[in-house]
Amino acid sequence: MGTASDERRVLDSIPTQLHIGGEWVDGRHGETICVEDPATEEPLVDVASGDQDDALAALDAACAAQSQFAAMAPMARGEILRKAYEAMKERAEDLALLMTLEMGKPLDEARTEITYAADFLRYYAAEASRISGHYGASVSGTGRVLVMQQPVGPAILITPWNFPMAMGTRKVGPAIAAGCTMIWKPAAQTPLCALALTQIFEQAGLPPGVLNLVLAKSAGATMEPVILDGRARKLSFTGSTAVGRTLIAQAASNVLNVSMELGGNAPFLVFDDADLDTAVEGALLAKMRNIGQACVAANRFYVAEPMVEQFTTMLAARMRGLRLGRGTDVDVDVGPLIDDSQQRKVNDLVGDAVAKGGEAIVGGKIPDGRGYFFEPTVLANVPEHARLLKEEIFGPVAPISSFTSEEEAIAAANDTEFGLVAYVFTKDMTRAMRVCEHLQTGMVGLNQGVVSNVAAPFGGVKQSGLGREGGRWGIEEFLEPKYVAMNV
């Protein structure tokens, strides 16, 4: 638990300016962003807000540093990542408190994210020295094929507010390992974690101009000129599908290499032979991680007809026992949503489902008092035409429906434009493999409610995105193969 003095000390330790070309600078027009505590609606600190001129200056710095950074020894790049990892571990408690203050998640969850975020740096510290190519005989036998892997070039990184540290390290880590310079634009709601991470990299010895941090109230107006400029060669974005479509269109004008980790609408399937205790525990993890504000959060629960009543009763009992509160308080399980806009959205989706025949077994309301809270909610008998079965909820709401056959469950799960992740609970491994193969998603949680893993490929299909982050797949997103034909 952080005391008021701890909170002030941590806030005062973080820079509040943009970081461009190795220098901490104010925005050129002097604007600021007020960072708010979503649990109290009180201001925490003001930070600099840049505009397109600042973003273009960051691009200038990234382009100027690219050649020299690409030539840096891979082991030296890895050593910087290793030092940053060690610094994150040393400062874990302060970084977790900082995250809870600006984003709202309970401290225990924030600590878990710091560990997860730091592990990306440890993983890519080793990957930097493993970048390799190919050398072999051509199919005719009269020549040789040489393939080398080179940095794609200056990269634009745009990250969301829901996992402000992990989404940063998941992009910055492989970019550094690959030898790419960056312009990083984090979400306006959570700039403090990005500022802290940039400070850590600076202290770890990252050369000036490699990581340029641009904070801005308006992401679109600030970053569009950088995307359209043509000098950046990579765009990596995590956020909504709607924004992703816009960015892909902008990137198309210069044929930028793009990676898109977009929205989700994750189905959670419970078959009639599943272990109910395991399924309910998995449901809590898949639904309530980060207050439900995760692209991998279970969004739709489909339970076999013979099990649906008991599953609903058990999940409702667990959800009813969760304690709402400020994430810094003792024994808090569920923090606030990020802002009033997200709170209104969740409330509207629940209201729509109830108006169309759904039943709120637990929760379903905005509690009295300050802060952007929403009660942990279980909805039963949710009709097919309810909006929250089609839209990403991004809140602590579990809508439950039933199915009568495996084919019906798979059809319902795939009935969405999204395809990020699905969850499957069954003891029958033959069925498990069959269902996993038929689900139109990039990831599947089989008898478990968490899929995130630093060494695994994270990403989706359909309108959930392009490319993968994590593992060797993550660094490949920042590398380009170059083929050299040799007449040997």
N, C-alpha and C positions, 0 to 999 in steps of 0.2 A: 504494500500500500504506500502511495506517495503522499507525503505531507505537503501542505501549502508551500513550505520553504523548499522542499525537494522539487516541486513543480516549477517554482520560480527559478531555482538554480539551473535546472535542465533547460528551460526556455531561454535563459540568458546565455547559455553556452553555445547556442546555435547562431551562425551568421544569418543575416536577414536580407542579403543583397543577391543580385545575380552573380554568376561566376562565368566570366568570359575571358578567354585567352590567358588564364592563370591568375586573373585579378578579380577581386570582389568589388562590384560596382553597382551603383544605383541605376534604375531605369532611366533612360535619357529624358523622359518627360516627367519624372518625379512621382509617378503614381504608385499607390501601394495596395496590397491585398490584406484585408483584416481576416486573420485566421480565428475561427470560432470553435469553442468547445461544444460539440453537439449534445452533450448531456445537460448543459446548463444554459445554452444559448448566449454565453458570455464571451467577449473577445479575449483571446490569449495573447496575440502579438500581431504587429503589422510587419509585412515583408514587402520587398520591392516588387513592382509589377512592370514587366517589360512590354515592348510593342514590336512591330515588325522591324524597326530599325535595330533594336537590340538583338533580335533573332538573326538578322542578316549579319550583324557584327560577329555573332557566335559562329555562323557559317564561315565567315572569313577566317576566323581563328582555327576552326576545325580543318579547313582546306589547307591552311598554311602549315599545320602540324602533321598532316597525313603522311607525307612521304617519309619524314624522319621517324615517325612512330612505327610505320610499317617495317622499317629497316631495323628497329630495335630487336635485340636477341629475344627469341621466344621465352627463354628461361628468365630473362629480366622482366618481361611483361608478367610472367607467372609469379615472380617474386613480389611484384606490386600487389597483385591480387591476394597473395598469401598474407602480406602485411595488413591489407585492408580487412581480410577475414579475421585476423587476430585482434585487430582494433575493435571490430564489431563484437566479438566475444567478450572482450574486456569491458566494453561499454554497454553490455546487453541490458542491464537493468535501467539505465538512463534512456536508452533508445526505446525500450518497451514503454516506459512512462510517457515519453514524447509521443509515441504512436497513439496511445490511449487518449491522451489529451486532445489531439487534433482529429482523430478518427472515431473514437468512442468505444472500440472493442475492449472487453475486460482484459486486465493485465496479464492473466495467465495465457490468453490467446495471443496477446501482443508478444509475450516472451517466446511462444512457439513460433510466431512468424519471424522474429529476429534470428532464431536458430536456423529456420528454413532459408531465410534470405542470405545469411552468412555462408551456408553450405554451398550456395551457387558459386560464391567466390572461391571457396576451397576446391570445388570440383573443377572450375575452369582454370584455376592456377596450374593444375596438372595438365589440362587439355592443351594449354598454350604450347607445350613442347611436343605434343603428339600430332600436330598438323603434318600431314604427309600427302604425297601424290602417288604417281604410278609410273613405272617404267617397264616396258615389255616389248616383245616382238610384235610387229604388225601381222595381220592375218595372212599376208602374202609371204612373210618370212624374209622379205628383202629390205625392210626398214624397221625402225623402232618408233614406239609411241611413248612420248614423255608427257605426263600431266602434272602440273604444279598447282598448288592451291595458294591463292593470293587474296589479301583483304579486299572486300568489295569496294571500300572507300568510305568517305564521310557518311555517317548514318544519322538519321533523325529518329529519336526515340520519344514516343508519347505514351505515358503511363497513367493508370487510373488511380482513384482514391481508395479503393477497397483493401488493397494489399500494398500500401505505399512503399514499403521496404523491399518486399520480395519481388514485386513487379519491376522495381529498379534494378536489383542485382541480377535478375533473370535475363535482362537485356544488356546491362552495362558489362557484366562479367564476361560473356562470350565475345562481345565487341572488343574489349581490351585484349582478350586472349588471341583473337584473330588479327589484331593490329589495325583496328578501325578507330578513327576519331569520331566524336559524337556531339550532337546538339540534343540535349535532354529537356523535354517539356513535361513536367509532372502536372497532376491535377491541381487546380486552384484551391480545392478544399483541403488538401494535405501537402503543402509544400515543405513542411518542417522536416519530415523524414528525408526528402530529397536533399535538402540543405545539409543535414547531418551526414548523409552518405557522401556527398560531394566533398565536404570538409575532411572526411576520413580518407578519401582517395588522394586529396591534395597532400595530407600529412604522410601518406604511404609512399609518396614520391612519384605520382603520376605526372608526366611532363605537362607544362602549360599548353592549353589549346586542345588537349585530347578529350577532356570531358567539360563541355560548356553547358551550364545550367541556365535555362531561361524560364522564369516564372511569369505568368500572365493571366489576367482576368479573362481575356478572350482568346481561347486557344486557336479558333479558326482564323481570326484576323491576324494573329501574330505568326502563325506557322505556315499559312498558305503561301506567302511570298517565298519562304525558304524551300517549300516543296516544288514550287514552280520555277525556281531559280535555275535548276539544272545541274548545279555543281555537286549537290548531295547525290549519293548513288544508292542509298538504302533508306527505307521507311519501315520502321517496326512500331506497330500500334496495338495496344490492348484497350478495349472499350466496347461501346455498343456497336451493333451491326449497322445502325443508321449512320453513325459517324464514320464507321469503316468504309461504307460505300462511297461517301463523299471523298475520303482520303484516297481511295483507290482511283477514283476518277481524276483527282488532281495529279496523282503520281503517274497516270497514264500519259500525260502530256510530254513527259521526259523519259518514259519507260523506266521508272525507278523500280528496282528490286523491292518487293513488298512482303512483309510478314504481318498477318492480321490475326489476332486472337480476339474473337468477337463474342457476341451474346450466346446464351444457352437457354435451353428449355428442358432440363434433364428429367427423363422419366425414371421412376424408381419402381421396379417390378418385384413383387413378392408372390412366389408360386406356392401352391398348396402343400408342398413338401418342405418348405423353408423352416429353419429354426426361428421361431418368432422372437425369442429374446435377442438373437443375433440381428435379426431384421430391424427390430425396434432400436437397438443400439446404433446400427448403421444408419437408420433414418435420422436419428438425432444428430449424428455427425454430419451427414450429407445435407441436412436441412439447416441446422442452427450454427454451423461454423460461420464466424464473422457476422452473426446476427442475420444469417440468410443472404447477406450481401456478397455473393460470390457467383461467378459465371458457372461454376460447377455445382452450385447448390441444387438439391433435388427440388424440382418445380412441380412435378405431377406424380402422385402416388397411385399406382395401379396394383390392387391386391386381389388375389384369387378369391372368388365368391365365398368359399367355405371359411376363409381366414379373415375376411374384411372386418367383421364386427369385433373380433378379439384384438386384431392389430390396432384398430381405431381406439379401442378402450385403453390398450396398453400405452400407445403413443400419447394419447390425451393425458393420461396420468403423469407421464414423464414431463410433458410440456407444462402441465399445470404446476409442477414443482419447481420450475425455473424462476429464479429471482431477477427482476428488472432493477437496473440502477446504474449509477455512474461507474465506469469501468475501473476506477481507482479504489472503489470501496471493497471491503472484505465480503467474500461469498457472493459476489454478483456473477450471475451466469449470462445475462443478456444485457448488452448496452444499448445505446440509442442508434437509430438510423442516422445517416450522414447529415441530412438537412431536412428542411420543411417540405421541399419538393418531393423527396423520396417518401417521406411520411404520408403525404397526401396521396401519392400514387398507390401505395400499399393499401391505404384506407379505401380508396375508390375501387380497387380490384376486389377486396373482400366484400364491400357493399354490393358490387355487381353480382358476385357469386351467390350471396345470400338472397338477393332480390330475385334471382333466377331459380331458387329452390334449394340451394346449399344450406347446410345447418352448421352453425358455429358451436362445436362441442366444447371448445375451450377458447377463451380470448375473443378476438374479433374487433377490438376497439383500441382507440388512442387513449391511454390512461390520463388522468388529471395531472396537472403540474407542468413544470417547465422541462425542456428537453424534447428531442425528436423520437420519443419512444413509441413502440407499438407492441401490444401484448402478444406473447407466443400463442399461436392460433392453430387449431385443427378444425378443418371443415369436412363434413361428411356429406355423402350423396351429391357431390358436385356435378352439375349437368355438363354435357359435352360443349355447350355453347357459352359457357362462362369464359370471360376474358382471360382469367388467370391460368387457364389451361393452354392458351395460345401465346400469352405475353410472359416475359421474364418478370417474376414477382420482385426479387431482390429485397426480401424481407422475411420475418419469422413466421411464415404461413405455410401450412401443409394441407393442400386439398387432396382428398382421398376419393377414389372411384374404384369400382370392382370390375373384374373380367371373368369370363367363363372358360376360356381356352387359351392355349399358348399362341395360336395364330391371332386371336383378338388382341392379346397383350402386345405382341410385336407390332401389329398394325397401329394400335393406339400410340405406342412409343415413337413410331416413325412418322406419325401424322403431324409434322411440324417442319417449318423451313430451317430450323436449327439442327445441329448435329455435333454438339461438343462432347457430352458425356452421358452415359446411362448407368444405372445401378441395377444389378440382378441378384436376387436371393433365391437359391434353390440348393438342395442337397444332391440333386441328380446331375453329375458332371457331364453326362451325354447331353442332357437338355441344356446345361449351362453353355457348352461350346456351341451348340446349335443356335441358341438365342443370341449369344455374343456375335456370331458370324452374320446374323440377319439384322442386327441393330445398325442403323445408319448414323453412327457416331464415331468420333476419333478416339474415344477412350471408353472403357467400361470398368466399373467397380464391381467385381464378382465377390459377393458375400462380404463386402466391406464398403464403408461409407466415405473413404478418403482415397483419392487417386494420385494426389500430387507427390512427385518424387523427382529430386534434382537430376537423376540419371536417366529419366524416362522422357519420351517425346510427348509434350503437352500441346494439344491443339485439336481442332475439329474439322468437320466436313460440312458440306452445304453452306449455309450462310453463317456458320460459326467460325469461318476463317480460312486462312491460307498459311501454310508453313507450320513449323513446330518449334517449340522452345524447350530447353532442357536437354541434358545428355549430349551425345555427339551430334545429334540433330540440331541442337541450338547453335553450336559454333559454325556448323555448315551454312546456316542462314547468313553469316557474315563473311563467307569465303566464296570466291569465284574460281572455278577450274580453268586453267589455261593449257591448251593442248599444243605441243610442239612436235611437228613431224620431222623425223630424222632419217636420212638416207644412209644407214650404216650397214 
